[in-house]
Amino acid sequence: MALSNQVKNQHLLWRAGFGPAVEQLGDLSKYTTKQFFTALKKASSKKPAYMDVADDYLKGLMQGIEEIGRQQKKELDSDERKMRQQKNREGVRNLNMYWMHEMVNSSSQLREKMAFFWHGHFACRNLNVFYQQGLLDTIRTNALGNFGVMLKEISKSAAMLNFLNNQQNKKDHPNENFAREVMELFTLGRGNYTEHDVKEAARAFTGWSSNVKGEYVFRRFQHDFGSKTVLGKTGNFDGGEVLDILLDQKATAKYITRKIYKFFVNEQIDEAKVEWLADRFHKNDYEITPLLEDIFTSDWFYEEKNVGALIKSPVELLVGIQRMLPMKLENEEALMLLQRVLGQLLFYPPNVAGWPGGKTWIDSSSLMMRMRIPKLINDIDEMNVSAKDDDDVMMGMKDGDGQMKGNKKGGQQAAGYAGMRKQMINADVDWKPLYKNYEAVPREKLADEVSKNLLQVKSSVSMDLIKQYSDQTGRENFIRTATLQVMSTPEYQLC
């Protein structure tokens, strides 16, 4: 059965962005998917603004450390160290909220969605808010640009160098962690390199470090200038030359393309299409936008088997609801509690591999919580919930005895989210744009129209049941309550 233009455009907006905004509903059937994609590209063409959320205390402290010298950092007293940790945690929380606000409100949907993908690909946990700000800026700036450029910039970022222990990677005592993850998770993928390649590449990255300001520093006296052999090539390679060797491999283009296909198209991968896309990606010198154009302007992307085939990640779900229901939140931190409860807290991936996604987003408890969210947003209701009790989702916040960690290394990074047990969302939803969208729709067709705008697959819940549990006392009451009812169905979890 041929899909309508509206369904195709909704499909595009969910995959190349975070779903249609309420003000776009009237345009979904008017324009072609190619016109919509061109508009998405144009809206995302400007360089994004740097997100600076670090407060004056941290900036002043950082400036003081620079002036007095690095050694002084170790001489902060106990209260100052605690204050610094607290301010960094607050900074990362604020960065979370700032970026989510951009995902909801920015017209640069393609850029923010692609940055969200790279945020999972280059997964990194770091308590230092300056490092996280720098890494996010690199990702957002390069999200639609060149993968090779982004890879090199991220490989020199303070956040990644510290997270993957490259500060400890020194001549005669190489630390292989950084080199291994660059090969396994960022470029080639497992099976396309040997242990010898890892050891030799680690030598090339010796001396790659950063200063207290988060700037890249090459410590030449810690670097191994000797000959190295990586993937069959031999030379006195440095880290940048090793990255070039990795980028030369078609396996890298295929690994990245396969991951993008799985994230944006379908978890059931069409290997022939991936092969074709990867070949073009490699020949285009890893330019990201042409790859996305190949996907989002193809006929096969809009085949019925790809529509509604993905489970929304927690962030996609929360952002998509806010795009359809514009709202002011009295307590934005409640959204972070929801992120944590649902298993995806921005800036706190479970490990360096990022979030596995797909069916791992759903279990019996998380599905029930997901379906409860629209009504939590609409009502003044307390969320008496807690995060899942496994260490990946708790972000390393429990010790061996199952107790919340305090200042132990590893527990610090998520400790700023501890205690978020009972919170109220208190959302002030602006329903007027939604009412206006349905002005010309006859009352008897309202439920069907609401369902058509919100769902990408046919609902297993009958419209009669939706009507039965919606407020019939007036047109606007019905639109509001029917919208919430449809958003509370299992099918709304799909995009």
C-alpha positions in Angstrom: 0.0 0.0 0.0 1.4 3.4 -1.0 2.1 5.7 1.9 0.7 9.2 2.0 2.9 12.2 1.7 2.0 13.1 5.3 3.2 9.7 6.7 6.5 10.0 4.6 7.2 13.5 5.9 6.5 12.5 9.5 8.8 9.6 9.0 11.5 12.0 7.7 11.0 14.4 10.6 11.2 11.7 13.2 14.4 10.2 11.7 16.2 13.4 10.5 15.0 15.3 13.5 13.1 14.8 16.7 9.6 14.6 15.2 7.3 17.3 13.7 6.7 20.4 15.7 3.0 21.3 16.1 3.3 24.3 13.7 4.5 21.9 11.0 1.4 19.7 11.0 -0.4 21.7 8.3 2.6 21.4 5.9 3.1 17.7 6.1 0.8 16.9 3.2 1.8 19.9 1.1 5.4 19.3 0.3 7.5 16.5 -1.0 10.1 14.7 1.2 12.9 16.1 -1.0 11.6 19.6 -0.3 11.4 18.9 3.4 14.9 17.5 3.4 16.3 20.5 1.6 14.6 22.8 4.2 16.1 20.7 7.0 19.6 21.0 5.4 19.3 24.7 4.9 18.1 25.3 8.5 21.1 23.3 9.8 23.7 25.0 7.7 24.8 27.7 10.2 27.6 27.0 12.7 26.0 26.3 16.1 26.6 28.6 19.0 29.0 27.4 21.8 27.1 26.2 24.8 28.7 27.8 27.9 27.0 26.8 31.1 30.0 26.9 33.5 29.4 29.3 36.3 31.6 32.2 37.4 32.9 30.3 40.4 34.4 27.6 38.2 35.7 30.1 35.7 37.4 32.1 38.4 38.8 28.9 40.0 40.2 27.8 36.6 41.8 31.2 36.0 43.4 31.1 39.4 44.8 27.6 38.8 46.3 28.8 35.5 47.9 31.8 37.2 49.4 29.9 40.2 50.3 26.8 38.2 49.1 23.3 37.8 50.6 22.1 41.1 48.2 24.4 43.0 45.3 22.3 41.8 46.4 19.5 44.2 46.5 22.0 47.1 42.8 23.0 47.1 41.4 22.3 50.5 38.7 19.8 51.2 35.9 22.3 51.0 37.2 23.8 47.8 37.4 20.4 46.2 33.9 19.6 47.2 32.7 22.9 45.9 34.5 22.3 42.6 32.9 18.9 42.2 29.5 20.2 43.0 29.8 23.1 40.6 31.0 20.7 37.8 28.0 18.4 38.5 25.7 21.3 38.3 27.4 22.4 35.1 26.9 19.1 33.4 23.2 19.1 34.5 22.8 22.6 33.0 24.5 21.4 29.8 22.0 18.5 29.7 19.0 20.9 30.0 20.5 23.5 27.6 21.1 20.9 24.8 17.7 19.3 25.3 16.1 22.7 25.0 18.0 23.1 21.7 16.7 19.7 20.5 13.1 20.8 21.2 13.2 24.4 19.9 16.0 24.7 17.3 15.2 24.8 13.6 18.5 23.0 13.1 16.9 19.6 13.6 19.1 17.7 11.2 22.3 19.0 13.0 21.0 18.3 16.5 19.8 14.8 15.6 23.1 14.0 13.9 24.9 15.4 16.9 22.8 13.2 19.1 23.9 10.2 17.1 27.6 11.2 17.3 27.1 11.8 21.1 26.4 8.0 21.4 29.1 7.0 18.9 31.8 9.0 20.7 30.5 8.1 24.1 32.3 9.9 26.9 31.7 10.4 30.6 33.6 13.2 32.3 32.7 15.3 35.3 34.7 18.3 34.1 32.0 20.7 32.6 34.7 22.5 30.5 35.7 19.3 28.9 32.1 18.2 28.2 31.3 21.6 26.7 34.3 21.4 24.4 33.5 17.9 23.3 29.8 18.8 22.6 30.9 21.8 20.6 33.2 19.7 18.5 30.4 17.2 17.8 27.7 19.8 17.0 30.1 21.8 14.8 31.2 18.8 12.8 28.0 16.7 13.0 27.1 17.4 9.3 30.7 18.0 8.1 33.6 15.6 7.6 33.9 12.5 9.7 37.7 12.5 9.5 38.0 16.0 10.7 35.6 15.3 13.6 37.5 12.1 14.5 40.8 14.0 14.7 39.4 16.8 16.8 37.6 14.5 19.2 40.8 12.3 19.5 42.6 15.5 20.7 39.8 16.6 23.1 40.5 16.8 26.8 37.3 14.9 27.5 38.2 11.8 25.4 41.9 11.8 26.2 41.1 11.8 29.9 38.1 9.3 29.7 40.2 6.8 27.8 43.3 7.2 30.0 45.6 8.6 27.3 47.1 11.0 29.9 48.9 7.8 31.2 50.1 6.8 27.7 53.8 7.4 27.7 56.9 6.2 25.9 58.1 2.8 27.3 54.8 2.5 29.3 52.1 2.7 26.6 48.4 2.6 27.7 46.4 0.8 25.0 42.9 1.9 26.1 42.6 4.9 23.8 44.1 3.2 20.7 41.8 0.2 21.3 38.6 2.1 21.5 39.5 4.3 18.5 39.8 1.1 16.4 37.0 -0.9 17.9 34.3 1.7 18.5 35.2 4.8 16.5 36.5 3.5 13.2 37.2 -0.1 12.1 34.9 -2.2 14.3 35.9 -5.5 15.8 37.6 -8.1 13.6 39.3 -5.6 11.4 42.5 -5.1 13.3 44.9 -7.3 15.5 46.2 -6.9 19.0 49.6 -6.0 17.4 47.9 -3.1 15.6 46.5 -1.9 18.9 49.9 -2.0 20.6 51.6 -0.2 17.8 48.9 2.4 17.5 49.1 3.1 21.3 52.8 3.9 20.8 51.8 6.5 18.2 49.4 8.2 20.6 52.0 8.5 23.4 52.4 12.1 24.6 48.9 13.2 23.5 47.6 15.1 26.5 45.7 18.2 27.6 46.3 21.1 29.9 44.1 22.3 32.8 42.2 24.6 30.4 41.2 21.6 28.3 43.5 22.4 25.4 45.3 19.7 23.5 49.0 19.4 24.4 51.7 17.3 22.7 54.2 16.2 25.3 57.1 15.4 23.1 59.3 13.9 25.8 56.6 11.3 26.5 56.2 10.4 22.8 57.6 7.3 21.2 59.3 8.5 17.9 60.3 5.0 16.9 59.1 3.0 13.9 55.6 1.4 14.1 53.6 -1.0 11.9 49.8 -0.4 11.9 47.5 -2.4 9.5 50.5 -3.4 7.3 52.0 0.1 7.0 55.3 1.0 8.6 56.7 4.4 9.6 57.6 6.7 12.5 53.8 7.4 12.8 52.3 9.9 15.2 48.6 9.7 16.3 47.3 11.8 13.4 49.0 9.5 10.9 47.5 6.5 12.5 44.0 8.1 12.3 44.7 8.6 8.5 45.6 4.9 8.1 42.3 4.0 9.9 40.3 6.3 7.6 42.0 4.8 4.5 40.4 1.5 5.3 37.1 0.8 3.6 36.2 -1.1 6.8 35.9 2.2 8.6 33.5 3.6 6.0 31.4 0.4 6.2 31.4 0.3 10.0 30.2 4.0 10.3 27.6 3.6 7.5 26.2 0.4 9.0 25.8 2.1 12.4 24.1 5.1 10.8 21.8 2.8 8.8 20.8 1.0 12.0 20.2 4.3 13.8 18.3 6.2 11.1 16.7 3.5 8.9 16.2 0.1 10.4 17.7 -2.3 12.9 17.3 -5.0 10.3 20.2 -4.1 8.1 20.1 -4.4 4.3 23.7 -5.2 3.7 23.6 -4.5 -0.1 22.4 -0.9 0.6 25.0 -0.4 3.3 27.7 -1.6 0.9 26.6 0.9 -1.7 26.3 3.8 0.8 29.7 3.0 2.4 31.4 2.9 -1.0 30.1 6.4 -1.7 30.9 7.6 1.8 34.5 6.4 1.3 34.9 7.9 -2.1 33.4 11.2 -0.8 36.2 11.4 1.7 33.8 10.8 4.6 31.6 13.8 4.0 28.6 13.2 6.2 25.8 15.4 4.6 26.0 13.6 1.2 25.7 10.2 3.0 22.5 11.5 4.8 21.2 12.8 1.4 21.7 9.4 -0.1 19.6 8.0 2.7 16.9 10.5 3.2 16.2 11.3 -0.5 16.1 7.6 -1.5 12.8 5.8 -2.4 13.8 2.8 -0.2 14.0 4.9 2.9 10.2 5.5 2.7 9.3 1.8 2.1 6.6 0.7 4.5 9.0 -1.8 6.3 11.2 1.2 7.5 8.3 3.3 8.8 7.6 3.0 12.5 10.3 0.3 12.7 12.4 1.9 15.4 11.8 2.3 19.1 12.2 5.9 20.2 15.1 6.4 22.6 14.2 8.1 25.9 15.6 11.4 24.6 13.8 11.2 21.3 10.5 10.4 23.2 10.9 13.3 25.6 11.9 15.8 23.0 9.3 14.7 20.5 6.5 15.2 23.1 7.7 18.7 23.8 7.8 19.6 20.1 4.2 18.5 19.6 3.1 20.1 22.9 5.0 23.4 23.4 5.4 23.8 27.2 7.1 25.8 29.9 8.5 23.6 32.6 8.6 24.8 36.2 11.0 22.0 37.1 13.2 21.1 34.1 15.3 18.7 36.2 12.4 16.4 36.3 13.2 15.6 32.7 16.6 14.4 33.7 15.0 12.1 36.3 12.9 10.7 33.4 16.0 10.3 31.3 17.7 8.3 34.1 14.6 6.3 34.9 14.2 5.4 31.2 18.0 4.6 30.8 19.4 7.4 28.7 21.0 10.3 30.6 22.8 12.7 28.3 26.5 12.9 29.0 26.4 9.7 31.1 26.5 6.8 28.6 26.7 3.4 30.4 30.2 2.8 28.9 32.5 3.8 26.1 30.3 1.7 23.6 27.4 4.1 24.3 23.7 3.1 24.5 22.9 -0.2 22.8 19.4 1.1 21.7 16.7 -0.9 20.0 14.7 -3.3 22.1 17.0 -2.6 25.1 15.0 0.6 25.6 11.9 -1.4 26.5 11.0 -3.7 29.4 7.8 -4.1 31.4 8.6 -1.3 33.8 10.1 1.2 31.3 7.2 0.7 28.9 4.6 1.5 31.6 6.6 4.6 32.6 6.9 5.7 29.0 3.1 5.5 28.5 2.5 7.4 31.8 4.7 10.4 30.7 2.1 12.4 28.7 -0.3 12.4 31.6 2.5 13.3 34.1 3.2 16.3 31.9 -0.4 17.4 31.7 -1.2 16.9 35.4 0.4 18.3 38.6 1.5 14.9 39.6 4.5 13.7 41.6 6.8 11.2 40.0 7.4 8.7 42.8 9.9 6.7 40.7 13.5 5.6 40.9 16.1 4.6 38.3 16.7 1.0 37.4 18.9 -0.8 40.0 21.7 -2.0 37.7 25.0 -0.3 37.6 25.0 0.7 33.9 21.7 2.7 34.3 22.8 4.0 37.7 25.9 5.3 35.9 28.3 3.8 38.4 26.5 5.3 41.4 26.4 2.2 43.5 29.3 0.5 45.3 29.9 -3.2 45.8 27.4 -3.3 48.7 24.6 -1.7 46.6 24.9 1.6 48.5 25.0 5.0 46.8 28.6 6.1 46.3 29.9 9.3 47.7 33.2 10.7 46.7 34.8 7.5 45.3 36.3 7.9 41.9 33.6 6.8 39.3 30.7 7.5 41.6 31.4 11.3 41.5 30.4 11.5 37.9 26.8 10.8 38.4 26.4 11.8 42.0 24.8 15.1 41.0 21.8 13.0 39.9 21.5 11.2 43.2 18.5 11.9 45.3 16.3 12.6 42.3 13.5 10.4 43.5 10.3 12.4 43.8 9.8 15.4 41.6 7.0 17.2 39.9 7.1 18.2 36.2 4.6 21.1 36.5 4.3 21.7 32.8 2.4 24.7 31.4 1.3 23.4 28.0 0.3 25.8 25.3 -2.6 23.9 23.6 -3.6 26.7 21.3 -1.5 25.7 18.2 -2.9 22.2 18.4 -6.5 23.5 18.7 -5.9 25.7 15.7 -4.5 22.8 13.6 -7.8 21.0 13.9 -10.1 23.9 13.3 -11.4 22.6 10.0 -11.7 19.0 11.1 -15.2 17.7 11.7 -15.8 16.5 15.3 -16.4 12.9 14.3 -13.0 12.8 12.5 -11.0 14.4 15.2 -9.8 11.2 16.9 -8.6 9.7 13.6 -6.7 13.0 12.7 -5.1 13.1 16.1 -4.0 9.5 15.7 -2.7 10.1 12.1 -0.5 13.0 13.3 1.0 11.2 16.2 1.4 7.6 15.1 3.6 6.0 12.4 1.9 2.6 12.6 -1.7 1.5 13.0 -2.8 1.5 16.6 -3.9 -1.7 18.3 -6.1 0.5 20.5 -9.4 1.2 18.8 -10.5 4.8 18.2 -13.7 4.0 20.1 -11.6 3.3 23.2 -9.7 6.5 22.7 -12.9 8.4 22.5 -14.4 6.6 25.5 -11.5 7.7 27.7 -11.3 11.3 26.3 -13.2 14.3 27.6 -16.3 14.8 25.5 -17.5 18.0 27.2 -16.1 20.3 24.5 -14.1 20.3 21.3 -10.9 21.6 22.9 -11.2 19.3 25.9 -11.6 16.4 23.4 -8.5 17.4 21.3 -6.4 17.8 24.5 -7.4 14.5 26.1 -7.5 12.4 22.9 -3.9 13.7 22.2 -2.7 12.5 25.6 -4.5 9.2 25.2 -2.9 8.5 21.8 0.5 9.5 23.2 0.0 7.0 26.0 -0.3 4.0 23.6 2.5 1.5 22.9 2.5 2.6 19.2 3.6 6.1 20.1 6.9 4.6 21.3 7.7 3.8 17.6 9.0 6.1 15.0 
